[in-house]
Amino acid sequence: MLVHLPPYRVEAVAYSLTSGECDWGISAYGIPALWATHQGAGVRVAVIDTGVEPGHPGLAGAVKEHRNFTTDESPYDTNGHGTHVAGIIAARHGMKGVAPQVDVISCKVLNNSGFGSMDAVVRALEYAVEAGCCIAVLSLGSPVISERLALTCEKAYRAGVALVCAAGNDGGKVSYPAAYTNTIGVGAVDRDGNVCEFSCRGKEIDVAAPGEHITSCWVGGGYATLSGTSMAAPFVAGVLALAVCECGKEHVARHAGKILEQTSMDRGQPGHDNDFGWGLINPAAILDGKCKVIL
């Protein structure tokens, strides 16, 4: 059974940035103001994707392990997608990620063409638990239910790993694993806070985050601008990593869904809806001690 990257758009590639420049999502959602107290130090995040490019200057010091669960010889990324996802979460230099001091555990489950097996994802999740990760981001999907993957997600959740998953980019039903119970399904919004046309919709959406025209690390030591729920999911994962610093690993992993429900900025229909879930992610509210309050 195959899993794959959601279709996404590569809109621009560059090899230099203005020092200190931030992506629009990080600026618009007030992330830099939170770095005075929390940057994710000591938090382990599994990036389950196409691998991460070693030696990218923006990610220097961030990636602690490169694990390969594919049939490719190398654990490293030559596709670009996994490097982009890792940069959104954890870039430490140049254009910083949401949580620039987290430790990334790169788990390559998709080959350089963006395809992989369900077995690889299962083994990567099992390793994320073993490696002490408290968050795993899966910007990948399948239209097909896998009982084995669903069970593995349940086990990872019970072991204290928050699973943050891209909803999908074909505008249709939410893909798996985002559609499973005990995962966080993430939709994408544009600069105006409107749900992106490509973002999949359904009752499984928990929250929405920036996912259009997102600039982050790219293979070749450069930077690229991409659009997709694949970009929104690591934004949420980064915010949850900051929340771990405020509220503790076990609390955030167990209550991540409830934290997002109680702090998100409602958009669309009142309450939960199929486009935004509980609304737009609200990092300041989460870090303002409210992640400790579970009603």
C-alpha positions in Angstrom: 0.0 0.0 0.0 1.5 3.3 -1.1 1.6 6.7 0.5 2.8 9.8 -1.3 3.4 13.5 -1.2 0.2 15.7 -1.6 0.5 17.6 -4.9 2.1 20.9 -4.1 3.4 23.9 -6.0 7.1 25.0 -6.2 6.7 28.7 -7.0 10.2 30.1 -6.7 13.8 29.0 -5.8 16.5 31.3 -4.5 20.0 30.8 -3.0 20.3 33.9 -0.8 18.2 35.7 1.7 18.3 38.9 3.6 19.7 38.1 7.0 17.0 37.9 9.6 14.2 37.7 7.1 11.0 35.9 8.2 8.4 34.1 6.2 5.1 35.9 6.2 3.3 33.3 8.3 5.9 33.5 11.1 5.6 37.3 11.1 1.8 37.5 10.8 1.2 35.0 13.5 3.5 36.7 16.0 6.1 34.0 16.4 9.2 36.2 16.8 7.7 37.8 19.9 7.4 34.3 21.5 11.1 33.5 21.0 12.1 35.7 24.0 10.9 32.9 26.3 10.6 29.7 24.2 12.4 28.5 21.1 11.8 24.7 21.5 15.1 23.8 23.1 15.2 20.1 24.1 12.1 19.2 22.1 12.5 16.3 19.7 10.4 16.5 16.5 10.2 13.7 13.9 10.0 14.8 10.3 8.5 11.8 8.5 9.0 12.8 4.9 11.5 12.6 2.0 14.5 13.1 4.4 16.4 16.3 5.0 19.3 17.7 3.2 22.5 17.4 5.3 24.6 20.5 5.6 21.9 23.0 4.7 23.2 26.3 6.3 19.7 27.2 7.6 19.4 23.9 9.4 23.0 23.7 10.8 22.9 22.0 14.2 19.1 21.2 14.0 19.0 17.7 12.6 20.2 15.2 15.1 19.5 11.9 13.2 18.9 10.9 9.6 17.0 7.6 9.4 16.1 5.8 6.2 13.0 3.6 5.9 13.0 3.5 2.1 14.8 1.3 -0.4 16.9 4.3 -1.4 20.6 4.0 -0.5 20.8 7.4 1.1 18.8 8.7 4.1 19.2 12.2 2.7 16.7 14.4 0.8 17.1 15.1 -2.9 13.5 15.8 -3.5 13.3 19.0 -1.5 9.9 18.5 0.3 11.3 17.1 3.6 14.0 19.8 3.8 11.3 22.5 3.3 9.1 21.0 6.0 12.1 20.8 8.4 13.0 24.4 7.7 9.5 25.6 8.6 9.7 23.9 12.0 13.4 24.2 12.9 15.6 26.4 10.7 18.1 28.1 13.1 19.9 30.4 10.8 18.9 33.0 8.2 15.1 32.6 7.7 14.3 31.0 11.1 11.6 28.3 11.6 8.8 28.5 14.1 10.8 26.7 16.8 14.4 27.3 15.9 16.0 25.3 18.8 14.1 22.0 18.4 16.0 18.8 17.6 14.8 17.2 14.3 14.8 13.5 13.8 14.6 13.0 10.1 12.8 9.8 9.1 12.9 9.2 5.3 9.8 7.2 4.3 9.3 8.7 0.8 11.7 8.1 -2.0 13.1 10.9 -4.2 10.0 10.7 -6.4 7.8 11.3 -3.4 6.4 7.8 -3.0 6.7 5.3 -0.2 5.1 2.3 1.6 2.7 2.3 4.5 5.2 -0.1 6.1 7.9 2.6 6.0 5.6 5.1 7.7 4.7 2.5 10.4 8.3 1.8 11.2 9.2 5.5 11.2 6.4 6.2 13.8 7.6 3.3 15.9 11.1 4.8 15.8 9.8 8.3 16.7 8.5 6.8 19.9 11.7 5.0 20.5 13.8 8.1 19.9 11.8 10.1 22.5 10.0 12.5 20.0 7.0 14.2 21.4 5.8 15.5 18.1 5.8 13.9 14.6 4.8 15.8 11.4 3.6 13.8 8.5 3.1 15.9 5.4 2.1 12.9 3.3 -1.1 11.0 2.7 -3.1 8.2 1.1 -6.8 8.0 0.2 -6.8 4.4 1.6 -7.4 3.4 5.2 -4.7 1.2 6.7 -5.7 -0.6 9.9 -2.1 -1.1 10.7 -1.2 2.5 10.3 -4.3 3.6 12.3 -3.2 1.2 15.1 0.3 2.6 15.0 -0.9 6.1 15.2 -3.0 5.2 18.3 0.0 3.6 19.9 2.2 6.6 19.2 -0.4 8.9 20.7 -0.7 6.8 23.8 3.1 6.8 24.1 3.1 10.6 24.2 3.6 11.7 20.5 1.4 14.4 19.0 0.9 13.5 15.4 0.5 16.5 13.1 -0.7 15.6 9.6 -1.3 17.5 6.4 -5.0 17.3 5.3 -4.2 17.0 1.5 -4.2 19.3 -1.4 -6.8 18.1 -3.9 -9.7 20.0 -2.3 -11.5 16.8 -1.6 -11.8 14.5 1.4 -9.1 14.6 4.1 -6.4 12.0 3.4 -4.9 9.5 5.9 -3.3 9.7 8.4 -4.8 13.2 8.9 -8.3 11.5 9.0 -7.5 9.1 11.7 -8.6 9.5 15.3 -5.8 10.9 17.6 -4.0 12.8 14.8 -4.1 16.5 14.2 -5.5 17.3 10.7 -4.2 20.6 9.4 -5.7 22.7 6.6 -4.1 25.6 4.8 -4.9 29.3 4.7 -3.6 32.3 2.7 -2.3 35.6 4.0 -5.9 36.9 4.5 -6.8 33.9 6.6 -9.0 32.4 4.0 -8.9 28.6 3.4 -6.9 27.8 0.3 -8.8 26.3 -2.6 -6.6 23.3 -2.7 -6.9 22.5 1.0 -8.9 19.3 1.7 -12.0 19.6 3.8 -13.9 17.5 6.3 -14.9 16.9 9.9 -11.4 15.6 10.5 -9.8 19.1 10.2 -8.6 20.3 13.6 -7.0 23.6 12.8 -5.8 25.8 9.9 -2.4 27.4 9.5 -0.4 29.3 6.9 0.1 27.2 3.8 0.3 29.4 0.7 3.5 31.0 -0.7 5.6 29.7 2.2 9.4 30.2 1.9 11.7 27.7 3.6 14.9 25.7 3.1 15.4 23.8 -0.2 17.9 21.3 -1.5 21.1 22.7 -2.8 21.5 24.9 0.2 18.8 27.2 -1.1 15.3 28.4 -0.4 12.0 27.8 -2.2 8.5 29.1 -2.0 5.8 26.4 -1.9 2.1 26.1 -1.3 0.2 23.2 0.3 -1.1 21.7 3.5 2.4 20.2 3.7 3.5 23.7 4.7 0.7 24.3 7.2 1.3 21.0 9.2 4.9 21.9 10.2 3.8 25.3 11.2 1.4 23.7 13.7 4.1 21.2 14.8 6.5 24.1 15.5 3.9 25.9 17.6 3.2 22.7 19.6 6.9 22.4 20.1 6.9 25.9 21.7 3.9 24.8 23.8 5.9 21.8 25.1 8.4 24.3 26.6 5.5 26.1 28.4 3.3 23.2 29.4 5.4 20.0 29.3 5.7 17.1 26.9 3.1 14.7 28.3 0.5 17.4 28.7 0.8 18.7 25.1 1.0 15.3 23.5 -2.1 14.1 25.3 -4.2 17.3 24.9 -2.9 18.8 21.7 -6.3 18.6 20.0 -8.1 20.2 23.0 -5.4 22.9 23.2 -6.1 23.9 19.6 -9.8 23.7 20.1 -9.7 26.1 23.1 -7.2 28.6 21.7 -7.8 28.8 17.9 -9.3 32.0 16.3 -12.7 30.9 15.0 -13.3 31.4 11.3 -16.0 30.3 8.9 -19.1 28.8 10.6 -19.2 29.3 14.4 -17.4 26.5 16.2 -15.9 23.6 14.4 -16.4 23.5 10.6 -15.1 21.4 7.7 -12.9 24.2 6.3 -11.0 25.6 9.3 -11.6 23.0 12.0 -11.6 25.0 15.2 -10.1 28.0 13.4 -6.8 29.7 12.8 -3.9 28.6 15.0 -3.3 31.2 17.7 0.3 30.8 19.0 0.2 33.7 21.5 -2.9 32.3 23.2 -1.3 28.8 23.4 1.9 30.2 24.9 0.0 32.6 27.3 -0.5 29.7 29.7 -3.8 28.7 28.2 -2.3 25.4 27.0 -2.4 24.4 30.7 -6.1 24.8 30.9 -8.1 21.9 29.6 -11.9 22.3 30.1 
